[in-house]
């Protein structure tokens, strides 16, 4: 069994929270909230992919 890495786990949880926030803001019909949550999601996913690329090198 592999050891659980805390940083990727945290990034994954934050990404899921951002997607959930997008859903909540869609229900609330808040364009600002949708935009902020989408940008947050893109930033978190980007940080995760950058970290993964650096770990492979």
N, C-alpha and C positions, 0 to 999 in steps of 0.2 A: 504494500500500500504506500502510495506517495505521500510525502509531507505536504500539508496545506500551506500555500504561500499567502501571507496576510495582505500584501499590497494588491495583487491581482483580485483577490476576493473582495477587498474593499472597493476597488474600481468597478467590479461587476455589480455589487450591491448598489453603488451610487448610480450606475447606468440604468439599472432596473427601476430605481426610484425616480429617475428623470423621465423614463417612459411612462411610469404611472402618473407622474405629475402632468404630463402632456394629456393623458386621458381625462384627468380631473379638470384641467383647464378647458378642454373641449366641451365637457359637460357644462361648465360654468360660462361658456361662450366668451372667454377672455383671450383676445388675440395677443395681448402683451404677455400673458402667462405662457401661452403656447409657444411664442417666439423665444422667450427666455429659457423655457424648459428644453426646447429643441436645440438651442445653442449650447446649453449645458450638457446635453446628451452627446452632441458632436464633440465637444471638448473632452469629455471623459473618455469616450471611445478612442479619440485620437491619442490621448495620453496612454491608454492601454496598449494600443498598437505600437506606439513609439517605444514604450518600455519593453514590449515583447521583442521588437527588432533588436534593441540594444542587448538584450539578454542572450540572443542567438549568436551575436558576434564575439 
